[in-house]
Every structure is written in structure tokens, then in C-alpha cells.
Amino acid sequence: MAEITVKDSVFHSVGELPEVGTQAPDFELVGNDLSPVRLADFAGSKLIISIFPSLDTGVCATSVRTFNEKAAGLRGTQVLNVSMDLPFAQSRFCGAEGIDNVVVASAFRSSFGEDYGVTFADGPLEGLFSRAVVVLDEQGRVIHTQHISPNGTEPDYEAALEAVREQAA
């Protein structure tokens, strides 16, 4: 289990992020139109998975906006934003913010959080996701991870993008 700082307290996730070099756990999430979003949907593309507690927090919203902006210039790469927000809230946020270069999906009826080790096991955010980034190559192998602590900080965008760039070299 990972330790994540939230404000001045330390809380725990249900497990650890998948290890670099391993095959990413399969998943089925719910898209904004209520259709399934599966790992297989991204086969043949590099994939940046941005995981966070909720779009209703400033840092989470900023990370979605930033990855949306940076994704526009990435060839052969997709970005998937995952939270426990309901698809209706995600759709409303993306429409209001002009988010159209990334996929946003809900894990509200999925084991994604447990499979990726990001569900808070304790504390006031118990049941929501900790902030993390997992980058996959075209075959679905993990090439980069970051479990972000303190939870209120933005991901290291450049490290995620560099992992993608290194795969292109």
C-alpha cells in the first residue's frame, strides 16, 4: 500500500501502482455517453492514464486541462482521465472546459481503483482515488508510474511525456 499525504495527514491506498515492465491490468470503465471504455480500446497507442479523486477539485481540473492541451501534439498517444465522478459530471465538465483531446471515464462501477492500487483505504477520501499517472506502451506494458503525494499537487507532466517520447525513439 502506498502512503499519500493529504494536507498534514498520511493515508493509504489499497495497494501499489502496477510495476514498470508489467502488463497493465485490464479494465472496463464508463464513458461520458455511458458506453464501456476498455484497455483494449487503446491497443496500438501509447496511453497516459491520469487518475485523480474528482473533477470538482482545482488540481484535478487543472491536470485534465493540462493533459488535454499537451495531448494535442502527441502522435500515437492517447490520454485517459479516470476518477469516480459520474459520467454526467464528467461530460458537463468536458463540455464547459472544451476538453476534446482526451478521454474521460468513470470507475464508479469498476474494480479499476483496486486493480491499479489507487483507491484510498482510509481517511476522509476513503473510496475515492489517490492522484497517480500510469503510462503504457502500445502493447499495454507499464513504462512509467507516479503516485503523487502530497495528493494536492499536480503530476509531473514532463516525466509522463518523456516516457512517451522515449518509446518513440
C-alpha positions as CSV (number, residue, x, y, z in Angstrom):
1,M,0.0,0.0,0.0
2,A,1.2,3.5,-0.8
3,E,1.3,6.3,1.7
4,I,-0.3,9.6,0.4
5,T,-0.2,12.9,2.3
6,V,-3.5,14.8,2.3
7,K,-3.0,18.2,3.9
8,D,-0.9,17.3,7.0
9,S,-2.1,13.7,7.4
10,V,-0.9,10.4,5.9
11,F,-3.4,8.0,4.4
12,H,-3.1,4.8,2.5
13,S,-4.1,3.3,-0.8
14,V,-5.4,-0.3,-1.2
15,G,-2.3,-1.4,-3.0
16,E,0.5,-0.2,-5.2
17,L,0.6,1.0,-8.8
18,P,1.4,-1.7,-11.4
19,E,5.2,-2.2,-11.7
20,V,7.1,-0.8,-14.7
21,G,7.7,-3.6,-17.2
22,T,4.5,-5.5,-16.3
23,Q,1.3,-5.8,-18.4
24,A,-1.3,-3.2,-17.2
25,P,-4.3,-4.7,-15.5
26,D,-7.3,-4.9,-17.8
27,F,-10.2,-2.6,-17.0
28,E,-13.7,-1.6,-18.1
29,L,-14.8,2.0,-17.2
30,V,-17.8,4.0,-18.1
31,G,-17.5,6.7,-20.8
32,N,-19.4,10.0,-20.8
33,D,-22.0,8.5,-23.1
34,L,-22.4,5.5,-20.7
35,S,-20.6,3.2,-23.2
36,P,-17.8,0.9,-21.9
37,V,-14.2,2.2,-22.1
38,R,-11.7,-0.7,-22.0
39,L,-8.0,-1.0,-22.1
40,A,-8.3,-2.9,-25.4
41,D,-9.8,0.3,-26.9
42,F,-6.3,1.9,-26.8
43,A,-4.4,-1.0,-28.3
44,G,-1.7,0.1,-30.7
45,S,-1.4,3.6,-29.0
46,K,0.7,4.7,-26.1
47,L,-1.6,5.6,-23.2
48,I,-1.2,8.2,-20.4
49,I,-3.7,7.3,-17.6
50,S,-4.2,10.3,-15.3
51,I,-6.0,9.2,-12.2
52,F,-7.5,11.6,-9.6
53,P,-10.1,11.9,-6.9
54,S,-12.6,14.3,-8.5
55,L,-13.0,16.9,-11.2
56,D,-14.5,19.1,-8.5
57,T,-11.1,19.9,-7.1
58,G,-8.9,22.6,-8.6
59,V,-5.8,20.4,-9.1
60,C,-7.7,17.6,-10.7
61,A,-9.4,20.0,-13.1
62,T,-6.0,21.6,-13.9
63,S,-4.4,18.2,-14.7
64,V,-7.3,17.3,-17.1
65,R,-6.9,20.7,-18.8
66,T,-3.1,20.4,-19.0
67,F,-3.1,16.8,-20.4
68,N,-5.8,17.9,-22.9
69,E,-3.6,20.7,-24.1
70,K,-0.4,18.6,-24.2
71,A,-2.2,15.6,-25.9
72,A,-3.0,17.7,-28.9
73,G,0.6,17.4,-30.1
74,L,1.2,13.8,-29.2
75,R,1.2,11.4,-32.2
76,G,0.3,7.8,-31.5
77,T,-0.6,8.6,-27.9
78,Q,-3.9,9.0,-26.1
79,V,-4.7,10.3,-22.6
80,L,-7.3,8.7,-20.4
81,N,-8.5,10.6,-17.3
82,V,-10.1,8.3,-14.6
83,S,-12.0,9.3,-11.5
84,M,-15.0,8.1,-9.5
85,D,-17.0,11.1,-10.8
86,L,-20.2,10.1,-12.5
87,P,-20.2,10.2,-16.3
88,F,-22.8,13.0,-16.3
89,A,-20.5,15.3,-14.2
90,Q,-17.5,14.4,-16.4
91,S,-19.5,15.2,-19.6
92,R,-20.6,18.5,-18.1
93,F,-17.0,19.4,-17.1
94,C,-15.6,18.5,-20.5
95,G,-18.2,20.4,-22.4
96,A,-17.8,23.5,-20.3
97,E,-14.0,23.4,-20.5
98,G,-13.7,22.4,-24.2
99,I,-11.9,19.2,-23.3
100,D,-11.7,17.2,-26.6
101,N,-8.2,15.8,-26.9
102,V,-8.5,13.2,-24.1
103,V,-10.9,10.5,-23.0
104,V,-12.5,10.9,-19.6
105,A,-14.1,7.9,-17.9
106,S,-15.7,6.9,-14.7
107,A,-14.8,4.0,-12.5
108,F,-17.9,4.2,-10.4
109,R,-18.8,0.6,-11.2
110,S,-15.4,-0.9,-11.8
111,S,-12.6,-2.6,-9.9
112,F,-10.1,-0.2,-11.5
113,G,-9.1,1.5,-8.2
114,E,-8.3,-1.8,-6.5
115,D,-6.6,-3.2,-9.6
116,Y,-4.3,-0.2,-10.0
117,G,-3.8,0.3,-6.3
118,V,-5.2,3.9,-6.1
119,T,-8.3,3.6,-4.0
120,F,-7.9,5.4,-0.7
121,A,-8.3,2.7,2.0
122,D,-8.7,5.2,4.9
123,G,-9.2,8.9,5.7
124,P,-11.7,11.4,4.5
125,L,-11.2,10.5,0.9
126,E,-11.8,6.7,1.5
127,G,-13.2,5.1,-1.6
128,L,-12.0,7.8,-3.9
129,F,-8.8,7.6,-5.9
130,S,-5.4,9.0,-5.0
131,R,-3.7,11.0,-7.7
132,A,-1.5,9.0,-10.0
133,V,-0.2,8.7,-13.5
134,V,0.4,5.4,-15.3
135,V,1.9,5.4,-18.8
136,L,1.6,2.4,-21.1
137,D,3.3,1.5,-24.4
138,E,1.5,0.3,-27.5
139,Q,1.3,-3.3,-26.1
140,G,-0.2,-2.2,-22.8
141,R,3.0,-2.6,-20.8
142,V,3.7,-0.1,-18.0
143,I,6.6,2.2,-18.9
144,H,6.2,4.9,-16.2
145,T,4.3,5.4,-12.9
146,Q,3.9,8.2,-10.4
147,H,1.9,8.0,-7.2
148,I,1.5,11.7,-6.4
149,S,2.0,12.8,-2.8
150,P,1.0,15.2,-1.4
151,N,-2.3,14.5,-3.0
152,G,-2.9,18.2,-3.7
153,T,0.0,18.6,-6.1
154,E,-0.1,18.3,-9.9
155,P,1.5,15.3,-11.7
156,D,4.9,15.5,-13.3
157,Y,3.6,16.1,-16.8
158,E,7.1,16.3,-18.3
159,A,8.1,12.8,-16.9
160,A,4.9,11.3,-18.4
161,L,5.5,12.9,-21.7
162,E,9.2,11.9,-21.7
163,A,8.2,8.3,-21.1
164,V,6.1,8.5,-24.2
165,R,8.8,10.2,-26.2
166,E,11.4,7.6,-25.2
167,Q,9.2,4.9,-26.7
168,A,9.1,6.8,-30.0
169,A,12.9,6.9,-30.2
